[in-house]
Amino acid sequence: MSKKTMEFKTESKKLLDLMIHSIYTNKEIFLRELISNASDAIDKYHLTSLTSDDLEKRNDYEIFLEVDKKSRKIKVSDNGIGMTYDELVDNIGTIAKSGTLEFLKTMKEKELKDDDLIGQFGVGFYSAFMVASKVEVITKSAFSDKAYKWVSKGEEGFTIEETEKEKIGTQIILTIRKNEKEEEYDEFLETYKIRSLVKKYSDYVKYPITMENEKSIPLKDEEGNEIEDKFETVVEKETLNSMTPIWNKNKQEVKEEELDEFYMSQYYDYNKPLFSIWTNVEGALTYKSIVFIPEKAPQNLYSEKYEKGLQLYAKGVFVMDKCKELVPDYLRFIKGLVVSPDLTLNISREILQHNRQLVLIQKNLEKKIINELEKTLKNDRDKYVKFWKEFGVNIKYGVYDNFGLNKEMLQDLLLFETVNEENLVTLKEYLEKMPTDQKEIYYGSAHSRDAIKLSPQMDVIKKKGYDVLVLTDEVDEFMINMLQEYDKKKFKSINQGDLDVLNEDEKAAIKNLETENKSLLEKIKELLADKVDDVKLSTRLTDSPVCLVSGEGFSFEMEKVMNQLPGDKNLKAQKILEINPQHELFKAIDSLYKTNSEAIADYADILYNQALLIEGLEIKDPVSFSNKMIKILIKAAKKEESHNE
């Protein structure tokens, strides 16, 4: 057969240009693609030999790499099925044609297992032109006595001619491009680079990937002693890939130390993982996964630059480093990998055409992780507390996220500081210790536990002996508002609205006092009209003179958080000034009001600013507040002096 020159079809030219310049995001994956295709070709031979008497049963499968730096050539050879003339034209000459895809259809018709077959030979092959100025294919089919040579520079077309090849299989020869202004190609001619690419992308391909390695060894004399400064060069064949990934081993045979070492080396962590969660699912959807929860949260976990995701493998081939679709946002801290033969890959093996499989895997992994955390909370409290202190805020976010979609699943994983307990408690544990007369689950928001314990809003709660959940994270109140209740007990903030904790006699007494002091309360409200929405006598204060609470709904803590975010800065919580009617300060103001109603303006302002300070809110005019305090102190001192005289 004489050499034939053929042109690419118009659509093939367009696709070739698109693939070289757009589809692939980094040039180094060309080797992954060629090795994957070689692995596919060996798969084809092996599976076909199971049903064909014409093919020899073999166990010498191999993918062989050669690098010739001087001639700028890289060779990738396999001893797989090879290609006939027609297959060569169809599978490579027409880019959109997929030899593997056609074979896959045939194998399915024969009802043979083909779980490991992925990829599309005629497409991935063309990634070679990202680094090569010329590509040659020498191939001999297992079903033909003739061998063929295909050559192209990736431009208008290609040539095909008969050639000599002793053994069946395919060899691809790349002539590597010379360096350009902004592109470095020389690195692909370094054997260390080839080794690293195989390790990164193809370490778990199940067939040996080999390469010759030159070694200098000392010469020895007749007695077997090494001769000083005398060496000889020997060539050894080196296997570059491990072939047996840890996830393909029997789980029971993998020691914890081996799993820890895999995690630390794979994910560059100096610490052992806190959790290792191993999953092997077979059925309508088949996949394996190993998920790790780190001992320590990554430093950049909450930065915009942090990328969540699990590594994705298909047929032992590394496809993606950060597959974010496998990880819900609130579990963004997990690391690990997923291996599945069921994934539908696009032409570059980089992006998934359909994400239905990923959605199913993600849901399964999520449940598996939650089950593991629940089990640990029950059986190993110290370990769970260690997890909670690193990642608890993420679980809280999971309760709040997606309009509370996962709140039922996550609520029993929540841990809280409380005012009365020294150790963290679950919501269930809080309910178990509630006094029988307590109607609601109380919580307080502040920067620390001590701040809540000392807050005036705790007065009546302390008196009743109720415990209070301590909320110190920005997400806490949003989470609580999403939960609304737990085991039919509603959540109630000690900083908001009315606390329904008084008996009927106590309520009646406060009501009478409000009636008696109606004029005074209205006057204070008038004086603070631009600062508060209401002034009332408090049902929660027993020792403190005053406090500031918000109305139901939007709280002071929410106001702080929302006003830190971009956008509208005018989100305001309703401010209610509550005054303790039993406190001497209120009685003094009441007495002053009855003699000189206009004299209480400064007192009203001081009460309000005092409440702001207690609540940790900003005083808008601290100088004025200070001057008024000094003025009142001077009056009090003079009065005391006059009294002593």
JORASUL-V668587 format. One record per residue. N is the residue number from 1. RES is the residue in one small letter. D_FIRST is the distance of its C-alpha to the first C-alpha in Angstrom with 1 decimal. Layout:
# JORASUL-V668587
n:N res:RES d_first:D_FIRST
n:N res:RES d_first:D_FIRST
This chain:
# JORASUL-V668587
n:1 res:m d_first:0.0
n:2 res:s d_first:3.8
n:3 res:k d_first:6.6
n:4 res:k d_first:8.5
n:5 res:t d_first:12.2
n:6 res:m d_first:14.4
n:7 res:e d_first:18.2
n:8 res:f d_first:20.4
n:9 res:k d_first:22.7
n:10 res:t d_first:26.2
n:11 res:e d_first:27.8
n:12 res:s d_first:25.3
n:13 res:k d_first:26.1
n:14 res:k d_first:29.8
n:15 res:l d_first:29.5
n:16 res:l d_first:27.5
n:17 res:d d_first:30.3
n:18 res:l d_first:32.9
n:19 res:m d_first:31.7
n:20 res:i d_first:31.5
n:21 res:h d_first:34.9
n:22 res:s d_first:36.9
n:23 res:i d_first:36.0
n:24 res:y d_first:36.0
n:25 res:t d_first:39.4
n:26 res:n d_first:38.6
n:27 res:k d_first:35.6
n:28 res:e d_first:36.0
n:29 res:i d_first:34.8
n:30 res:f d_first:31.2
n:31 res:l d_first:31.3
n:32 res:r d_first:33.0
n:33 res:e d_first:30.3
n:34 res:l d_first:27.5
n:35 res:i d_first:29.6
n:36 res:s d_first:30.5
n:37 res:n d_first:26.9
n:38 res:a d_first:26.3
n:39 res:s d_first:29.4
n:40 res:d d_first:28.3
n:41 res:a d_first:25.1
n:42 res:i d_first:27.3
n:43 res:d d_first:29.7
n:44 res:k d_first:27.0
n:45 res:y d_first:26.2
n:46 res:h d_first:29.9
n:47 res:l d_first:31.0
n:48 res:t d_first:28.3
n:49 res:s d_first:29.1
n:50 res:l d_first:32.7
n:51 res:t d_first:31.9
n:52 res:s d_first:28.9
n:53 res:d d_first:29.4
n:54 res:d d_first:25.7
n:55 res:l d_first:25.9
n:56 res:e d_first:28.0
n:57 res:k d_first:31.1
n:58 res:r d_first:31.1
n:59 res:n d_first:33.4
n:60 res:d d_first:31.5
n:61 res:y d_first:30.1
n:62 res:e d_first:29.9
n:63 res:i d_first:28.9
n:64 res:f d_first:28.6
n:65 res:l d_first:29.3
n:66 res:e d_first:28.9
n:67 res:v d_first:30.5
n:68 res:d d_first:30.0
n:69 res:k d_first:32.7
n:70 res:k d_first:32.0
n:71 res:s d_first:28.5
n:72 res:r d_first:29.4
n:73 res:k d_first:26.8
n:74 res:i d_first:27.3
n:75 res:k d_first:25.0
n:76 res:v d_first:25.4
n:77 res:s d_first:23.9
n:78 res:d d_first:24.5
n:79 res:n d_first:24.0
n:80 res:g d_first:24.0
n:81 res:i d_first:21.9
n:82 res:g d_first:18.6
n:83 res:m d_first:16.2
n:84 res:t d_first:13.4
n:85 res:y d_first:10.8
n:86 res:d d_first:13.6
n:87 res:e d_first:16.2
n:88 res:l d_first:14.8
n:89 res:v d_first:14.7
n:90 res:d d_first:18.1
n:91 res:n d_first:19.9
n:92 res:i d_first:19.1
n:93 res:g d_first:17.8
n:94 res:t d_first:20.9
n:95 res:i d_first:23.7
n:96 res:a d_first:26.3
n:97 res:k d_first:24.3
n:98 res:s d_first:25.4
n:99 res:g d_first:23.6
n:100 res:t d_first:26.8
n:101 res:l d_first:28.9
n:102 res:e d_first:26.8
n:103 res:f d_first:27.1
n:104 res:l d_first:30.7
n:105 res:k d_first:31.4
n:106 res:t d_first:29.9
n:107 res:m d_first:32.0
n:108 res:k d_first:35.1
n:109 res:e d_first:34.7
n:110 res:k d_first:34.7
n:111 res:e d_first:37.8
n:112 res:l d_first:36.5
n:113 res:k d_first:37.9
n:114 res:d d_first:35.7
n:115 res:d d_first:38.4
n:116 res:d d_first:36.4
n:117 res:l d_first:33.4
n:118 res:i d_first:33.6
n:119 res:g d_first:31.4
n:120 res:q d_first:28.5
n:121 res:f d_first:25.3
n:122 res:g d_first:23.6
n:123 res:v d_first:26.8
n:124 res:g d_first:28.2
n:125 res:f d_first:25.0
n:126 res:y d_first:25.6
n:127 res:s d_first:28.9
n:128 res:a d_first:26.9
n:129 res:f d_first:26.9
n:130 res:m d_first:30.7
n:131 res:v d_first:30.6
n:132 res:a d_first:27.1
n:133 res:s d_first:26.0
n:134 res:k d_first:22.4
n:135 res:v d_first:20.7
n:136 res:e d_first:17.7
n:137 res:v d_first:16.6
n:138 res:i d_first:14.9
n:139 res:t d_first:15.1
n:140 res:k d_first:14.8
n:141 res:s d_first:16.4
n:142 res:a d_first:19.3
n:143 res:f d_first:17.9
n:144 res:s d_first:14.4
n:145 res:d d_first:13.4
n:146 res:k d_first:10.2
n:147 res:a d_first:10.7
n:148 res:y d_first:9.6
n:149 res:k d_first:11.2
n:150 res:w d_first:13.0
n:151 res:v d_first:15.3
n:152 res:s d_first:18.2
n:153 res:k d_first:21.6
n:154 res:g d_first:23.1
n:155 res:e d_first:23.8
n:156 res:e d_first:22.0
n:157 res:g d_first:18.6
n:158 res:f d_first:15.6
n:159 res:t d_first:12.0
n:160 res:i d_first:9.2
n:161 res:e d_first:6.4
n:162 res:e d_first:5.9
n:163 res:t d_first:9.2
n:164 res:e d_first:12.1
n:165 res:k d_first:14.9
n:166 res:e d_first:17.7
n:167 res:k d_first:19.6
n:168 res:i d_first:19.0
n:169 res:g d_first:20.0
n:170 res:t d_first:19.3
n:171 res:q d_first:20.0
n:172 res:i d_first:20.9
n:173 res:i d_first:21.7
n:174 res:l d_first:24.1
n:175 res:t d_first:25.2
n:176 res:i d_first:28.8
n:177 res:r d_first:30.5
n:178 res:k d_first:33.4
n:179 res:n d_first:36.9
n:180 res:e d_first:38.2
n:181 res:k d_first:41.8
n:182 res:e d_first:42.2
n:183 res:e d_first:39.3
n:184 res:e d_first:39.0
n:185 res:y d_first:35.6
n:186 res:d d_first:36.5
n:187 res:e d_first:38.1
n:188 res:f d_first:34.8
n:189 res:l d_first:34.1
n:190 res:e d_first:37.3
n:191 res:t d_first:37.1
n:192 res:y d_first:40.4
n:193 res:k d_first:39.0
n:194 res:i d_first:36.0
n:195 res:r d_first:38.6
n:196 res:s d_first:40.8
n:197 res:l d_first:38.1
n:198 res:v d_first:37.1
n:199 res:k d_first:40.8
n:200 res:k d_first:41.5
n:201 res:y d_first:38.7
n:202 res:s d_first:37.1
n:203 res:d d_first:39.9
n:204 res:y d_first:40.1
n:205 res:v d_first:36.4
n:206 res:k d_first:36.9
n:207 res:y d_first:34.1
n:208 res:p d_first:34.7
n:209 res:i d_first:33.4
n:210 res:t d_first:33.4
n:211 res:m d_first:33.3
n:212 res:e d_first:34.1
n:213 res:n d_first:37.6
n:214 res:e d_first:39.1
n:215 res:k d_first:42.8
n:216 res:s d_first:45.5
n:217 res:i d_first:47.8
n:218 res:p d_first:50.9
n:219 res:l d_first:50.7
n:220 res:k d_first:53.2
n:221 res:d d_first:55.3
n:222 res:e d_first:55.7
n:223 res:e d_first:58.3
n:224 res:g d_first:56.0
n:225 res:n d_first:57.8
n:226 res:e d_first:55.9
n:227 res:i d_first:56.0
n:228 res:e d_first:57.3
n:229 res:d d_first:54.9
n:230 res:k d_first:52.1
n:231 res:f d_first:48.9
n:232 res:e d_first:45.4
n:233 res:t d_first:42.2
n:234 res:v d_first:40.5
n:235 res:v d_first:37.5
n:236 res:e d_first:38.0
n:237 res:k d_first:35.9
n:238 res:e d_first:37.8
n:239 res:t d_first:37.7
n:240 res:l d_first:38.2
n:241 res:n d_first:39.1
n:242 res:s d_first:42.0
n:243 res:m d_first:40.1
n:244 res:t d_first:43.4
n:245 res:p d_first:45.2
n:246 res:i d_first:48.9
n:247 res:w d_first:48.7
n:248 res:n d_first:46.7
n:249 res:k d_first:49.5
n:250 res:n d_first:52.4
n:251 res:k d_first:55.0
n:252 res:q d_first:57.8
n:253 res:e d_first:56.1
n:254 res:v d_first:55.8
n:255 res:k d_first:59.0
n:256 res:e d_first:60.7
n:257 res:e d_first:60.3
n:258 res:e d_first:56.5
n:259 res:l d_first:56.4
n:260 res:d d_first:58.7
n:261 res:e d_first:56.5
n:262 res:f d_first:53.4
n:263 res:y d_first:55.2
n:264 res:m d_first:56.7
n:265 res:s d_first:53.5
n:266 res:q d_first:51.3
n:267 res:y d_first:53.8
n:268 res:y d_first:55.5
n:269 res:d d_first:59.0
n:270 res:y d_first:61.6
n:271 res:n d_first:63.4
n:272 res:k d_first:62.6
n:273 res:p d_first:61.9
n:274 res:l d_first:65.0
n:275 res:f d_first:63.0
n:276 res:s d_first:59.7
n:277 res:i d_first:58.7
n:278 res:w d_first:55.9
n:279 res:t d_first:54.4
n:280 res:n d_first:52.0
n:281 res:v d_first:51.6
n:282 res:e d_first:49.6
n:283 res:g d_first:49.7
n:284 res:a d_first:48.8
n:285 res:l d_first:48.1
n:286 res:t d_first:46.9
n:287 res:y d_first:47.4
n:288 res:k d_first:48.9
n:289 res:s d_first:51.0
n:290 res:i d_first:53.2
n:291 res:v d_first:55.7
n:292 res:f d_first:58.1
n:293 res:i d_first:61.4
n:294 res:p d_first:62.3
n:295 res:e d_first:65.7
n:296 res:k d_first:66.2
n:297 res:a d_first:65.2
n:298 res:p d_first:62.7
n:299 res:q d_first:64.7
n:300 res:n d_first:62.7
n:301 res:l d_first:62.7
n:302 res:y d_first:64.7
n:303 res:s d_first:63.2
n:304 res:e d_first:60.9
n:305 res:k d_first:58.2
n:306 res:y d_first:58.0
n:307 res:e d_first:54.9
n:308 res:k d_first:55.3
n:309 res:g d_first:52.4
n:310 res:l d_first:50.8
n:311 res:q d_first:47.5
n:312 res:l d_first:44.8
n:313 res:y d_first:42.2
n:314 res:a d_first:39.5
n:315 res:k d_first:37.7
n:316 res:g d_first:39.1
n:317 res:v d_first:37.6
n:318 res:f d_first:40.2
n:319 res:v d_first:40.0
n:320 res:m d_first:43.2
n:321 res:d d_first:46.2
n:322 res:k d_first:48.9
n:323 res:c d_first:48.4
n:324 res:k d_first:51.7
n:325 res:e d_first:51.4
n:326 res:l d_first:52.1
n:327 res:v d_first:55.5
n:328 res:p d_first:58.6
n:329 res:d d_first:60.4
n:330 res:y d_first:63.4
n:331 res:l d_first:61.3
n:332 res:r d_first:59.5
n:333 res:f d_first:60.6
n:334 res:i d_first:58.5
n:335 res:k d_first:55.5
n:336 res:g d_first:52.8
n:337 res:l d_first:49.5
n:338 res:v d_first:48.0
n:339 res:v d_first:44.9
n:340 res:s d_first:43.6
n:341 res:p d_first:40.5
n:342 res:d d_first:41.8
n:343 res:l d_first:41.4
n:344 res:t d_first:39.3
n:345 res:l d_first:37.5
n:346 res:n d_first:36.2
n:347 res:i d_first:32.8
n:348 res:s d_first:34.1
n:349 res:r d_first:35.9
n:350 res:e d_first:38.9
n:351 res:i d_first:40.8
n:352 res:l d_first:41.7
n:353 res:q d_first:40.9
n:354 res:h d_first:43.8
n:355 res:n d_first:46.9
n:356 res:r d_first:48.4
n:357 res:q d_first:47.3
n:358 res:l d_first:48.8
n:359 res:v d_first:52.0
n:360 res:l d_first:52.4
n:361 res:i d_first:51.7
n:362 res:q d_first:54.1
n:363 res:k d_first:56.9
n:364 res:n d_first:56.4
n:365 res:l d_first:56.5
n:366 res:e d_first:59.5
n:367 res:k d_first:61.4
n:368 res:k d_first:60.5
n:369 res:i d_first:61.8
n:370 res:i d_first:65.0
n:371 res:n d_first:65.7
n:372 res:e d_first:65.3
n:373 res:l d_first:67.7
n:374 res:e d_first:70.2
n:375 res:k d_first:70.1
n:376 res:t d_first:70.7
n:377 res:l d_first:73.6
n:378 res:k d_first:75.2
n:379 res:n d_first:74.7
n:380 res:d d_first:74.3
n:381 res:r d_first:76.4
n:382 res:d d_first:76.2
n:383 res:k d_first:72.4
n:384 res:y d_first:72.3
n:385 res:v d_first:74.9
n:386 res:k d_first:72.8
n:387 res:f d_first:69.9
n:388 res:w d_first:72.2
n:389 res:k d_first:73.5
n:390 res:e d_first:69.9
n:391 res:f d_first:68.4
n:392 res:g d_first:71.3
n:393 res:v d_first:71.1
n:394 res:n d_first:67.5
n:395 res:i d_first:68.8
n:396 res:k d_first:71.6
n:397 res:y d_first:69.0
n:398 res:g d_first:67.1
n:399 res:v d_first:70.3
n:400 res:y d_first:70.8
n:401 res:d d_first:67.1
n:402 res:n d_first:65.7
n:403 res:f d_first:69.2
n:404 res:g d_first:70.1
n:405 res:l d_first:67.2
n:406 res:n d_first:67.3
n:407 res:k d_first:71.0
n:408 res:e d_first:71.8
n:409 res:m d_first:69.1
n:410 res:l d_first:70.2
n:411 res:q d_first:74.0
n:412 res:d d_first:74.8
n:413 res:l d_first:72.8
n:414 res:l d_first:75.1
n:415 res:l d_first:77.6
n:416 res:f d_first:80.6
n:417 res:e d_first:83.3
n:418 res:t d_first:86.7
n:419 res:v d_first:90.1
n:420 res:n d_first:91.7
n:421 res:e d_first:89.0
n:422 res:e d_first:87.9
n:423 res:n d_first:84.5
n:424 res:l d_first:81.8
n:425 res:v d_first:82.1
n:426 res:t d_first:80.0
n:427 res:l d_first:81.2
n:428 res:k d_first:82.0
n:429 res:e d_first:84.2
n:430 res:y d_first:85.9
n:431 res:l d_first:86.9
n:432 res:e d_first:88.2
n:433 res:k d_first:90.7
n:434 res:m d_first:91.8
n:435 res:p d_first:95.6
n:436 res:t d_first:96.3
n:437 res:d d_first:97.8
n:438 res:q d_first:94.8
n:439 res:k d_first:93.0
n:440 res:e d_first:90.0
n:441 res:i d_first:87.5
n:442 res:y d_first:88.7
n:443 res:y d_first:86.6
n:444 res:g d_first:87.3
n:445 res:s d_first:85.1
n:446 res:a d_first:85.7
n:447 res:h d_first:84.1
n:448 res:s d_first:85.5
n:449 res:r d_first:87.3
n:450 res:d d_first:90.5
n:451 res:a d_first:90.5
n:452 res:i d_first:90.5
n:453 res:k d_first:93.1
n:454 res:l d_first:95.4
n:455 res:s d_first:94.8
n:456 res:p d_first:97.8
n:457 res:q d_first:95.7
n:458 res:m d_first:95.9
n:459 res:d d_first:99.8
n:460 res:v d_first:100.2
n:461 res:i d_first:97.0
n:462 res:k d_first:98.5
n:463 res:k d_first:101.8
n:464 res:k d_first:100.1
n:465 res:g d_first:98.2
n:466 res:y d_first:94.8
n:467 res:d d_first:91.6
n:468 res:v d_first:89.2
n:469 res:l d_first:85.5
n:470 res:v d_first:84.6
n:471 res:l d_first:81.9
n:472 res:t d_first:80.8
n:473 res:d d_first:77.1
n:474 res:e d_first:76.3
n:475 res:v d_first:74.4
n:476 res:d d_first:77.2
n:477 res:e d_first:79.3
n:478 res:f d_first:76.2
n:479 res:m d_first:75.2
n:480 res:i d_first:78.7
n:481 res:n d_first:78.9
n:482 res:m d_first:75.7
n:483 res:l d_first:77.0
n:484 res:q d_first:80.4
n:485 res:e d_first:81.7
n:486 res:y d_first:81.1
n:487 res:d d_first:82.4
n:488 res:k d_first:84.4
n:489 res:k d_first:86.1
n:490 res:k d_first:85.6
n:491 res:f d_first:85.0
n:492 res:k d_first:87.9
n:493 res:s d_first:88.0
n:494 res:i d_first:91.3
n:495 res:n d_first:90.6
n:496 res:q d_first:90.4
n:497 res:g d_first:92.7
n:498 res:d d_first:95.6
n:499 res:l d_first:95.7
n:500 res:d d_first:97.1
n:501 res:v d_first:98.8
n:502 res:l d_first:102.6
n:503 res:n d_first:104.9
n:504 res:e d_first:106.8
n:505 res:d d_first:109.9
n:506 res:e d_first:107.9
n:507 res:k d_first:106.1
n:508 res:a d_first:109.5
n:509 res:a d_first:110.9
n:510 res:i d_first:108.1
n:511 res:k d_first:108.5
n:512 res:n d_first:112.2
n:513 res:l d_first:111.6
n:514 res:e d_first:109.2
n:515 res:t d_first:111.9
n:516 res:e d_first:114.5
n:517 res:n d_first:112.3
n:518 res:k d_first:110.6
n:519 res:s d_first:112.1
n:520 res:l d_first:111.0
n:521 res:l d_first:107.4
n:522 res:e d_first:107.2
n:523 res:k d_first:108.6
n:524 res:i d_first:106.0
n:525 res:k d_first:103.3
n:526 res:e d_first:104.6
n:527 res:l d_first:104.7
n:528 res:l d_first:101.1
n:529 res:a d_first:99.8
n:530 res:d d_first:97.0
n:531 res:k d_first:95.9
n:532 res:v d_first:96.2
n:533 res:d d_first:95.7
n:534 res:d d_first:98.6
n:535 res:v d_first:101.4
n:536 res:k d_first:102.6
n:537 res:l d_first:104.5
n:538 res:s d_first:102.2
n:539 res:t d_first:101.9
n:540 res:r d_first:99.7
n:541 res:l d_first:101.9
n:542 res:t d_first:104.7
n:543 res:d d_first:105.0
n:544 res:s d_first:103.1
n:545 res:p d_first:104.7
n:546 res:v d_first:101.7
n:547 res:c d_first:98.0
n:548 res:l d_first:95.3
n:549 res:v d_first:93.1
n:550 res:s d_first:90.5
n:551 res:g d_first:90.5
n:552 res:e d_first:88.2
n:553 res:g d_first:84.5
n:554 res:f d_first:83.6
n:555 res:s d_first:84.9
n:556 res:f d_first:85.7
n:557 res:e d_first:82.8
n:558 res:m d_first:80.4
n:559 res:e d_first:81.9
n:560 res:k d_first:81.2
n:561 res:v d_first:77.6
n:562 res:m d_first:76.8
n:563 res:n d_first:78.4
n:564 res:q d_first:76.2
n:565 res:l d_first:73.1
n:566 res:p d_first:71.9
n:567 res:g d_first:73.4
n:568 res:d d_first:76.9
n:569 res:k d_first:79.5
n:570 res:n d_first:82.4
n:571 res:l d_first:81.8
n:572 res:k d_first:85.2
n:573 res:a d_first:86.6
n:574 res:q d_first:90.0
n:575 res:k d_first:92.7
n:576 res:i d_first:95.8
n:577 res:l d_first:98.6
n:578 res:e d_first:100.3
n:579 res:i d_first:103.8
n:580 res:n d_first:105.6
n:581 res:p d_first:108.9
n:582 res:q d_first:110.5
n:583 res:h d_first:109.8
n:584 res:e d_first:112.7
n:585 res:l d_first:110.7
n:586 res:f d_first:110.4
n:587 res:k d_first:114.1
n:588 res:a d_first:114.9
n:589 res:i d_first:112.9
n:590 res:d d_first:114.5
n:591 res:s d_first:118.0
n:592 res:l d_first:117.1
n:593 res:y d_first:115.8
n:594 res:k d_first:119.0
n:595 res:t d_first:121.1
n:596 res:n d_first:118.7
n:597 res:s d_first:115.6
n:598 res:e d_first:114.2
n:599 res:a d_first:114.4
n:600 res:i d_first:111.4
n:601 res:a d_first:108.7
n:602 res:d d_first:107.9
n:603 res:y d_first:108.0
n:604 res:a d_first:105.5
n:605 res:d d_first:103.1
n:606 res:i d_first:103.5
n:607 res:l d_first:102.9
n:608 res:y d_first:99.7
n:609 res:n d_first:98.4
n:610 res:q d_first:99.4
n:611 res:a d_first:97.3
n:612 res:l d_first:94.4
n:613 res:l d_first:94.7
n:614 res:i d_first:94.9
n:615 res:e d_first:91.7
n:616 res:g d_first:89.9
n:617 res:l d_first:89.6
n:618 res:e d_first:90.2
n:619 res:i d_first:93.7
n:620 res:k d_first:93.3
n:621 res:d d_first:96.5
n:622 res:p d_first:97.4
n:623 res:v d_first:100.0
n:624 res:s d_first:101.9
n:625 res:f d_first:101.6
n:626 res:s d_first:103.0
n:627 res:n d_first:105.9
n:628 res:k d_first:106.9
n:629 res:m d_first:106.9
n:630 res:i d_first:109.1
n:631 res:k d_first:111.4
n:632 res:i d_first:112.0
n:633 res:l d_first:112.4
n:634 res:i d_first:115.1
n:635 res:k d_first:116.9
n:636 res:a d_first:116.8
n:637 res:a d_first:118.1
n:638 res:k d_first:120.9
n:639 res:k d_first:121.9
n:640 res:e d_first:122.0
n:641 res:e d_first:124.0
n:642 res:s d_first:126.5
n:643 res:h d_first:126.8
n:644 res:n d_first:127.6
n:645 res:e d_first:130.3
